Amino acid sequence: MENKFMQRAIELARSNITNLKGGPFGAVIVKDHKIIGEGCNEVVSNNDPTAHAEIVAIRNACKNLNSFQLDDCEIYTSCEPCPMCLGAIYWARPKKIYFAATREDAEQANFDDSFIYKEVSLPIGQRKIPTVQLMKVESKAVFTEWNALNLRIDY
């Protein structure tokens, strides 16, 4: 059964070779043995650096489920998720991730995320993009207001 869903993710990745929406990546989200969301990389066509296949598939599946979480879902992705996608997948909370190609395979095709993995592990002051903290007190006050809100939806 899993091969059927991974095959679809790979088909979506291959489709980008001809339709040029973005890089050769595809993802499928499955619940109860049915595809509930899918996506291919749309970075170029949407001028959106966050429009990776996994993100597009998560947005699609969440819309179809009318939920901000993917409880009891599985994600099939044509390549090991990049750091951004892995973070989004964890926030969406599916029960399992399947991937085909590795991040090393992607690197050989000029999709190299190794620098991001390295950057995240560095102290803020040592990262390549200068990062400056401003207005911490004012921002922390928003969290205090959030915690006092009785109608909030925790996630």
KOLMAR-50491 format. One record per residue (C-alpha): x, y negated, z negated; residue number from 1. Coordinates in nm, 3 decimals. Layout:
<nodes>
px	py	pz	resi
X	Y	Z	NUM
...
</nodes>
This chain:
<nodes>
px	py	pz	resi
0.000	0.000	0.000	1
0.279	-0.244	-0.094	2
0.444	-0.207	0.247	3
0.126	-0.332	0.417	4
0.136	-0.657	0.221	5
0.511	-0.702	0.261	6
0.471	-0.642	0.634	7
0.222	-0.930	0.644	8
0.466	-1.158	0.459	9
0.737	-1.068	0.710	10
0.496	-1.132	1.001	11
0.427	-1.479	0.861	12
0.802	-1.541	0.836	13
0.856	-1.425	1.193	14
0.573	-1.649	1.319	15
0.777	-1.953	1.220	16
1.043	-1.859	1.472	17
0.799	-1.955	1.748	18
0.562	-2.206	1.586	19
0.847	-2.402	1.420	20
0.646	-2.504	1.112	21
0.956	-2.452	0.901	22
1.204	-2.185	0.802	23
1.151	-1.811	0.854	24
0.974	-1.737	0.526	25
0.632	-1.588	0.450	26
0.437	-1.498	0.137	27
0.117	-1.314	0.055	28
-0.078	-1.305	-0.272	29
-0.286	-0.999	-0.348	30
-0.554	-0.925	-0.606	31
-0.737	-0.593	-0.632	32
-0.561	-0.470	-0.316	33
-0.692	-0.764	-0.109	34
-0.505	-1.064	0.029	35
-0.640	-1.374	-0.143	36
-0.380	-1.621	-0.021	37
-0.093	-1.644	0.219	38
0.148	-1.896	0.357	39
0.452	-1.955	0.568	40
0.716	-2.221	0.524	41
0.570	-2.558	0.635	42
0.853	-2.788	0.532	43
0.907	-2.931	0.882	44
0.547	-2.949	1.002	45
0.426	-3.121	0.683	46
0.739	-3.326	0.612	47
0.720	-3.170	0.266	48
1.033	-3.021	0.107	49
0.811	-2.835	-0.142	50
0.605	-2.657	0.126	51
0.791	-2.327	0.093	52
0.597	-2.012	0.181	53
0.545	-1.912	-0.182	54
0.416	-2.258	-0.278	55
0.179	-2.267	0.021	56
0.052	-1.918	-0.067	57
0.006	-2.009	-0.434	58
-0.193	-2.320	-0.342	59
-0.406	-2.118	-0.101	60
-0.472	-1.836	-0.349	61
-0.551	-2.071	-0.638	62
-0.796	-2.261	-0.420	63
-0.963	-1.934	-0.315	64
-0.980	-1.813	-0.677	65
-1.086	-2.155	-0.808	66
-0.819	-2.115	-1.074	67
-0.481	-2.266	-1.158	68
-0.341	-1.925	-1.252	69
-0.295	-1.603	-1.060	70
-0.392	-1.358	-1.332	71
-0.378	-0.994	-1.218	72
-0.225	-1.095	-0.884	73
0.089	-0.983	-0.708	74
0.303	-1.192	-0.476	75
0.486	-1.049	-0.176	76
0.752	-1.271	-0.029	77
0.974	-1.211	0.271	78
1.277	-1.333	0.077	79
1.385	-1.360	-0.284	80
1.227	-1.683	-0.415	81
1.441	-1.995	-0.443	82
1.464	-2.167	-0.785	83
1.170	-2.400	-0.710	84
0.947	-2.117	-0.593	85
1.048	-1.891	-0.878	86
0.950	-2.166	-1.122	87
0.614	-2.211	-0.948	88
0.554	-1.837	-0.949	89
0.619	-1.820	-1.323	90
0.381	-2.112	-1.382	91
0.113	-1.934	-1.175	92
0.160	-1.620	-1.386	93
0.112	-1.333	-1.140	94
0.171	-0.985	-1.279	95
0.439	-0.883	-1.027	96
0.675	-1.019	-0.760	97
0.789	-0.817	-0.459	98
1.056	-0.953	-0.223	99
1.232	-0.826	0.089	100
1.552	-1.013	0.187	101
1.784	-1.140	-0.085	102
1.907	-1.492	-0.150	103
2.243	-1.378	-0.013	104
2.069	-1.278	0.311	105
1.910	-1.624	0.325	106
2.249	-1.785	0.264	107
2.388	-1.604	0.569	108
2.108	-1.769	0.771	109
2.210	-2.114	0.634	110
1.945	-2.128	0.360	111
2.174	-2.160	0.059	112
2.022	-2.234	-0.282	113
2.329	-2.136	-0.483	114
2.413	-2.502	-0.550	115
2.072	-2.549	-0.717	116
2.127	-2.250	-0.945	117
2.462	-2.405	-1.043	118
2.319	-2.756	-1.090	119
2.040	-2.640	-1.323	120
2.291	-2.478	-1.556	121
2.503	-2.796	-1.584	122
2.452	-3.063	-1.851	123
2.251	-3.353	-1.708	124
2.552	-3.586	-1.700	125
2.751	-3.345	-1.481	126
2.493	-3.296	-1.206	127
2.552	-3.432	-0.854	128
2.240	-3.652	-0.851	129
2.272	-3.915	-1.127	130
1.992	-3.871	-1.379	131
1.903	-4.147	-1.625	132
1.658	-4.125	-1.914	133
1.430	-4.426	-1.967	134
1.142	-4.509	-2.206	135
1.151	-4.188	-2.410	136
0.948	-4.332	-2.701	137
0.667	-4.452	-2.475	138
0.656	-4.123	-2.289	139
0.654	-3.914	-2.607	140
0.349	-4.113	-2.717	141
0.159	-3.966	-2.422	142
0.228	-3.616	-2.556	143
0.093	-3.722	-2.895	144
-0.226	-3.844	-2.725	145
-0.248	-3.517	-2.530	146
-0.217	-3.308	-2.845	147
-0.497	-3.508	-3.008	148
-0.732	-3.451	-2.712	149
-1.006	-3.203	-2.802	150
-1.116	-3.145	-2.441	151
-0.773	-3.061	-2.300	152
-0.722	-2.744	-2.101	153
-0.410	-2.565	-2.218	154
-0.203	-2.368	-1.970	155
</nodes>
